[in-house]
Amino acid sequence: MTLRPLARALDTVLDRAVVPGFSSIGYAVRRRLPTWPADPAAGALAGRHVAVTGATSGLGIATARQLSELGAHVHLIVRNPDKAAQVAADLPGPSTTWVCDLGDLESVRECAARIVAEVPVLHALVHNAGAMPPQRTESPQGHELSMSLHVLGPVLLTELLLPVLAGHEARVVLVTSGGMYAQKLPADDPEYVSGEYSGATAYAKSKRAQVELLPILTTRWAADGVAVYAMHPGWAATPGVTESLPTFDKVLGPILRDADSGADTTTWLVASTPRPRGGELWMDRRQRPTAYLGRNSPTSDERRRVWQWVATALDVSP
């Protein structure tokens, strides 16, 4: 027992130091601390249905496989069914593929309608799909693509899947990014219309929006018994990082986490018992602050304005 406060202090130091905490070093150290939570039991997800978006690359593949190994029927929500076929063939358990472009709200509506019609119960939904467009790109509905893919699409898909999520202590996980710590909530310009566009900045702003909407989404979905979390995987070596951030990948490549390490906390949040408290940001199986020393923390009015923009874009009641 006397070691646990020291272990938590070391964990916090790693987190605040960023590089060791976000890299494979932090994951390796934390797993050996007495504060590391127990792994989910074998077969913890047997008979449960879990959906994963963006399940054909990097963290998505690792998440799908880990969930399948725990017994889940994994629903692969993807843009490319050919890639999904290979992922599905490698899973140890059953799976179903659904074609959907999370950046296209009409595609989200069509996919959700098919799932609700064919799947009686969904126990968890992992929003993993992501992209980092190098130039400002608009979705078919005219929204900046990073915000459409990472914020609008996930919120809409969850809203439309509430009929099969409700009443089952379901869990919704938003896979965010540690890059959001460097950006403020874009309350005045959620569509990134002003200023010189940067794909990395737009990505980080959309991830900040995911995290800062947690209190609102938690309250909104609580009546249906749905708990929502944000999880950032640390710095993981994925095809997306290699393609979109080649310099970052080259410099930090030797200490980047592998996809399994990056996906670990998502799987733990989905499978752990009892269900963790919702509405928080997690990394390495522990709740984390959403800002350091108050830097880039939004006001409640800024959160409200971003949520109003989301609700208007999705045509849902705010």
N, C-alpha and C positions, 0 to 999 in steps of 0.2 A: 504493500500500500504506500509506503514512503517513496517508492520510485515513480508512482503515477504523476504526482505534481511536477517532478523533474522531467518526465517524459512529455507531458503537455507543454512545459516551457520550451523544451527543445523543438517540439513540433511547431510552436508559434515562432520561434526564432528562424527556423527554416522557411516558414511562410513569409515572414517579413523581409527576409534576405532575397527573396524572389528566385534568383538563379538556382541555388541549391534546392529550394523548396519545390519549384515548378519542374525541375529536371528529373531524370531517372535517379539522381542521388537522393532527393527527398522521398521518393516512393520507396526506395530500398531501405532507407533508414527507418521510416515510419512503420513499415511492415514488421520491423523487429522490436518496436516499442511495446511495453505492456498496455498501452492505451489503444492499440490497434483492435478494432472490433472483430469479432469472430466472423469467419466466412459463413455464407448461407449453407444450410444443411444440404446434403445430397438429395436431389429430387425435390428441392424446395418449391419449384414451379411446376411440378407435375400436374397436368390437367388444366393449367392456366394458359390464357391466350395473351400474348404480348406483341405489340406492333412496334416496329423500328423503321423510321424514315431514313433515307440515305444509306441503305443497308448493303450497298455494293462496293464500298471502298473503305479503307482505313478503319476508323473507329466503329463505323457501322457494321462492318463484317465481324470485327472482334466482339462487339456487343451481341449481335445475333447468335454467334457461336456460343458465347458464354451462357446466354439465356437458354439456348437449346440444350446445352450440357446439363443444365439444372432441371430439365424436363418440360420447358415451355413449348407450346405450339407458337412458333414465331411467324408473325405476319410481316413480310418484307414489303415496305412501301417505297417504290423506286421509280425512276424515270426510264431505266433501260431493262426490259424484261430478260434480254439475253444474258446480261451480266448477273441478274438475279438468279437465273437458272443454275449458273455455276455455284453461286453462294449456297443455294438451297441444296444442291447435290452434296455439298461438303458438310452440311449440318447433320448432327447425329439424330435429331428428332424431326417431327413433322413441321411443315411450313406451308404458307400460302403467299403468293405474290400478288400485289396490287399495283397497278401502274398509275403514277400520280406525279405531277410536277408541282412541288410545294410552292414555287414562285408564282404559279398561275392559279388565281383564286377559283376560276371556273373548273379547272382540273381538280382542285381540292374538293369542291362541292360534289363533283361527279364521283370521285373516289369514295368520299364519305358515305354517299348514298348507297353505293354498292356494298360497302362493308356493313352498314347498318342492316341492309336487307338480308345479308347472308351470315353474319356472325352474331349469335345471340348475346355473347358476353365478351368484353375486353377488360382484362385486369390491369393492364399497364400500357402506356404509350410513350415511346422514347422519341423525342424530336432531335434527331441527329443530322438531318440533311443540311448541307451548307455549301457555300461557294464564295469566292472573292473576285468579282469581276474587276479587271484592270481599268476599265473605263466605265463611266456612269451609264448604266443600262436600265431600261424600264421594263417592267413586267407587262404582260398583255393588257392589264388594267391600268397601266400608266404610272405605277408606283416604282420608286427606286428599288432595284432588284434585291439588294442586301436586306433592306427592311421588309420587303415582301416575302422573301424566302425564310428569313430568320424570325420574323415577328408576326406578320399578318397571316401567313400560311399556317404556322403552328397554332395560333390562337383560333383561327377559323376551323381547322381540322378538329381540335379538341372540342370546340363548341358543338360541332355537328355530330361528334361521336359520343356526346354525353348520354344519349339513350342506351348505349351498350356499356358505357363506363359507370353509370350511376348505380349506386346500391351495392357495390362490390369492393368497397375500400380501395378503389383504383388509385394508381400512381401515375403521374405525368412528370416526365423528366425533360427539361430543356438543356441540351448540351451547349454550354456557352463557351467562353474563352477568357483566359487570363488577360488577353489584350484589352478587355473592356475596362480594366483598371486605369488605363491611360486616357480614357475619353469621358467627356461629360454626356449626360442624357441630351439628345438633340431635340429638345422641346420646341425650339424656335424654328427648326428646319429639319423635320424628320425625313423629308424626301431628298435631302442633300442637294438642294437647288443652288445655293449660294456657295461661293468660294471655289478654289481649285480642287477638283475631285481626286481622292486617293482611295484606291480599293481597300487597302489595309485599314485606313481610318474609317471608311464606311462600314466595313466588317465589324470593327471594334465598337462603333457607335450602336450598331444593331444588336450586338451582344450585350452592351450596357442596357439597352432598352429591355431585352429579355429579363435581365436581373431586376431592374427597377420596377417592372410590372408585377413581380411576384406577389407583393401584398394585395394588389387589386385582384389578380387572378385567383389567389388563395381564397379571398372572401367570396368571389363570384362563384367558384365551383364547390365551395364547402357544402352547400345545401345538397349537392349530389353525392357527397361523401368522397370527393376526389381530392387527393393531396397533390400539390404541385411543387416541384423542386427545380433549382438550377444547379448544374454541375459543371465545373470546368476541369478538364482532364490534365491540367499542367501542360508542359511542352512535349507533345508527342510527334514522333516521326510518322507522317502520313503522306500519301501522294499529294494531297491538297497543299500541305506545307511546302513540300519540295517544289511544286509547280508555281505556287503563288508567292512564296517567300524564299527564293533560292539563296540569298545571302544569309539570312537567318539560319536556314537549314545547313549551309556549309560551315558557318562559324560554330554553331552549337550542336551539330550533328552527333559528335561522339557522346554527348550526355542527354540527348533527347530520349524520351520514354518510347517504348514500343507500343503498338496499338492495344495490346492486352492490358498493359498498365494504365493506359489512358482511359480504357473502357471500364476498369474495375469498379469505380465508385458508382457508375450508372447501374451496373448489374447488381451491386450491393443494395442500392436504393430500391430497386425493383423487387429484390428477393428477400431482404432481411426481415426478421420477425423480432419484435413487433414493428409495425410500420413506422418509420421515422416521422417526426413532426414536419409538416409541410411549410412552405413559405420561406425557405432559407437557401442560401448558396452553399454548396458543398465542394470539397476537394479532398481526395484521399480519406474518405469515410469520416470526415469531420466538418462541421459547420464552419464557414469562413466569413470574415467581414466583407461587405460589398465595396468598401472603400478604405483606404489607409489614411489615418489622421484626418478624416473628413474630406480628403481631397476628391473632387469630382462627385461628391454626394449631391443629389438633386433635392430640391424642395418638394413638398407635397403638391404644390401647385404645378410644378413641372411634370411630375408623374401624372397628375390629373389631365394636363393638356395632351400629353402623349397618348394616354388611354383614350381620350376623346377623339383623337386622330385615328386610332386603331378602330374604335367602335364605328366611326363614320365610314371609314374605308371598307369595313366588313358588313355594314348595314345591320349591326346588332344593337340591342339596347345597352346604353352605357351604365 
